Amino acid sequence: MNINCLIVDDEPAAQSILKIFIEKINFLSLVGIANNAVEALTELKSNSKIDLLFLDINIPKISGLSFYKSLQNPPFVIFTTAYPEYAVDGFSVNAIDYLLKPFSFDRFLTAVNKVVDKLEAKPLTVISEETILIKADKKLHKIAVSSIFYIEAFGDYVKIYLEKEFLLTSSTFKNILTLLPQKKIIQVHKSFAINLERVHILEGNQILIQSRKIPIGLKFKNNFLEKFKNE
């Protein structure tokens, strides 16, 4: 496992401590340091593989909390601050943890392990309505839900088809469907689910996506047709 992280903090001392702590953990990779929200946003736009933010709440121009709330596809976040009164606000946006400065390496490690637990607990982790993490080929793949074309049950595995490849993850079909946003990904057959945004052609009881003809099961047909017409 490798977790790419970004430090967002305007205090050089805090940056230095976080950098030292990150370097002590072999599965953490520091991809950058930002002094404020503008720099952080630039980093996030240039690197779609950032998995975790160490985000100070008191940063210039816009607070870390407001910045995080503004992100459409946010990574995991561990807030860092010297002000304990912000803890409740931090957890209101599903922060992984809240580190009160000054914090020890043991406390830092506890927070990081919570990220690991999140990632290892499920073959698929929902970061937001638009973004998910999928475990496949012993790697974590961060993808947009909109990039999924369709999903296929494959024995004890599930194939998640993207534009030019598929990801094979160890999970039940039912479990994957439970985790995915139901508004966009819907089941159309006992072994198939499709992304409504990727459907353009219906041919009898089949859906054409890319060059694949996907059957529509009788029990799923009415629900699919209703949502397809309203998409």
C-alpha positions in Angstrom: 0.0 0.0 0.0 1.2 3.5 -0.8 -0.6 6.6 0.4 0.3 9.9 -1.3 -0.1 12.9 1.0 0.0 16.6 0.9 0.8 19.0 3.8 -1.2 22.2 3.9 0.2 24.4 6.6 1.7 27.9 6.6 4.0 27.3 9.7 7.5 26.1 8.8 7.9 24.3 12.1 4.7 22.4 11.6 5.7 21.5 8.0 9.0 20.2 9.2 7.5 18.0 11.9 5.0 16.5 9.5 7.6 15.9 6.9 9.8 14.1 9.5 6.9 11.9 10.7 5.8 11.1 7.1 9.3 10.0 6.2 9.3 7.5 9.1 6.4 5.6 7.6 7.3 3.6 4.6 3.8 3.5 3.0 3.4 7.3 3.1 4.7 9.4 0.2 4.9 13.2 0.5 4.0 14.7 -2.8 4.1 18.4 -1.8 3.8 21.1 0.8 1.3 24.0 0.4 1.2 27.2 2.5 -2.4 28.1 1.8 -5.6 26.9 0.1 -4.6 28.4 -3.3 -1.4 26.5 -3.4 -3.1 23.3 -2.1 -5.7 23.6 -4.9 -3.0 23.9 -7.5 -1.3 20.8 -6.1 -4.6 18.8 -6.2 -5.3 19.8 -9.7 -1.9 18.8 -10.9 -1.8 15.5 -9.0 -5.0 13.5 -9.1 -3.4 10.7 -7.0 -3.2 12.6 -3.7 -4.9 10.3 -1.2 -4.5 12.3 2.1 -4.3 15.8 3.3 -2.6 16.9 6.5 -4.6 20.1 6.7 -4.2 23.0 9.2 -7.5 24.7 9.9 -5.8 28.1 10.4 -4.2 28.8 7.1 -4.2 32.2 5.3 -6.9 33.5 2.9 -9.4 30.8 3.6 -9.7 28.4 6.5 -8.7 24.8 6.0 -12.2 23.7 6.9 -13.8 26.0 4.3 -11.3 24.9 1.8 -12.0 21.2 2.3 -15.7 21.8 2.1 -15.2 23.5 -1.2 -13.5 20.5 -2.9 -15.7 18.4 -5.2 -13.5 15.3 -5.1 -11.7 15.6 -1.7 -9.0 13.1 -0.6 -9.1 11.8 3.0 -8.2 14.5 5.5 -6.5 14.6 8.9 -6.9 18.1 10.4 -4.0 19.7 12.3 -4.5 22.8 14.5 -3.6 24.3 17.8 -7.2 25.1 18.6 -9.2 22.2 20.2 -12.5 24.0 19.7 -12.3 23.2 15.9 -12.5 19.5 16.5 -16.3 19.2 16.2 -16.2 21.2 12.9 -13.4 18.9 11.6 -15.4 15.7 12.2 -18.5 17.3 10.7 -16.9 16.8 7.3 -15.9 13.2 8.0 -12.3 13.9 8.8 -10.3 10.8 9.5 -8.8 12.3 12.6 -7.9 15.6 14.3 -4.4 16.3 15.6 -4.0 18.9 18.2 -0.6 20.7 18.0 1.9 19.9 19.3 1.3 16.2 18.7 3.7 13.2 19.2 4.7 10.7 16.6 2.6 8.0 18.3 -0.5 10.2 18.0 0.4 10.9 14.4 0.7 7.1 13.7 -2.6 6.4 15.3 -4.2 8.9 12.9 -2.5 7.4 9.9 -3.5 3.9 10.9 -7.1 5.0 10.8 -6.6 5.8 7.1 -5.1 2.4 6.6 -8.1 0.8 8.3 -10.4 2.7 6.0 -8.6 1.6 2.9 -8.2 -2.1 4.0 -11.7 -2.6 5.3 -13.3 -2.5 1.9 -12.4 -3.4 -1.7 -14.1 -0.1 -2.6 -14.0 3.1 -0.5 -16.3 6.1 -1.3 -14.5 9.3 -0.9 -17.3 11.4 -2.2 -20.4 11.1 -4.5 -18.0 11.6 -7.4 -14.8 9.7 -6.4 -14.0 6.2 -5.1 -11.0 4.2 -4.2 -10.8 0.6 -5.6 -8.4 -2.1 -4.5 -7.2 -4.1 -7.5 -4.0 -5.8 -8.4 -2.6 -5.0 -4.9 -2.9 -1.3 -5.7 -5.4 1.4 -4.8 -7.0 3.1 -7.8 -8.6 6.5 -7.3 -11.3 7.0 -10.0 -14.3 9.1 -10.8 -17.6 7.4 -10.6 -18.4 9.0 -14.0 -15.5 7.1 -15.5 -17.2 3.7 -14.9 -18.9 2.2 -17.9 -20.4 -0.9 -16.4 -19.7 -3.6 -13.8 -19.8 -7.3 -14.1 -20.0 -10.1 -11.6 -17.1 -12.6 -12.1 -17.2 -15.4 -9.6 -15.7 -14.3 -6.3 -14.6 -11.1 -8.1 -16.1 -8.0 -9.8 -14.9 -6.4 -13.0 -15.2 -2.6 -13.1 -14.9 -1.5 -16.7 -13.4 1.9 -17.5 -12.8 3.4 -21.0 -9.7 1.4 -21.9 -9.3 -1.2 -19.1 -11.1 -3.0 -16.3 -10.2 -3.3 -12.6 -10.6 -6.8 -11.0 -11.4 -6.5 -7.4 -12.1 -9.2 -4.8 -15.7 -8.7 -3.6 -19.2 -9.8 -4.1 -21.3 -8.1 -6.8 -23.9 -7.2 -4.2 -21.3 -5.6 -1.9 -19.9 -3.4 -4.6 -23.4 -2.2 -5.6 -24.2 -1.3 -2.0 -21.1 0.9 -1.8 -21.5 2.7 -5.1 -23.8 5.8 -5.5 -27.2 4.4 -6.5 -28.2 7.4 -8.6 -25.6 6.8 -11.3 -24.8 3.1 -11.1 -27.9 0.8 -11.3 -28.3 -3.0 -11.6 -29.9 -4.2 -14.9 -29.2 -7.9 -14.6 -28.2 -10.4 -11.9 -24.6 -10.1 -13.1 -24.4 -6.5 -14.5 -24.8 -2.9 -13.4 -24.4 0.1 -15.7 -23.6 3.7 -15.5 -26.7 5.5 -16.7 -24.5 8.3 -18.1 -22.8 5.8 -20.5 -25.9 4.4 -22.0 -26.8 5.7 -25.5 -28.3 2.8 -27.3 -31.0 0.2 -26.4 -31.5 -2.8 -28.7 -34.4 -4.9 -27.6 -33.6 -6.2 -24.1 -30.0 -5.3 -24.4 -27.9 -2.2 -23.6 -25.0 -1.3 -25.9 -22.1 0.2 -24.0 -18.8 0.5 -25.9 -18.9 -2.7 -28.0 -20.5 -4.8 -25.3 -24.2 -5.9 -25.3 -25.4 -6.1 -21.8 -28.7 -8.0 -21.1 -31.5 -6.4 -19.2 -33.1 -8.8 -16.7 -36.9 -8.8 -16.5 -37.0 -7.8 -12.8 -34.8 -4.8 -13.4 -36.3 -3.6 -16.7 -39.0 -1.2 -15.5 -36.6 0.5 -13.0 -34.0 0.9 -15.7 -36.3 2.3 -18.3 -37.8 4.8 -15.9 -34.4 6.1 -14.9 -33.1 6.0 -18.5 -35.9 8.2 -19.7 -35.4 10.7 -17.0 -31.6 10.8 -17.3 
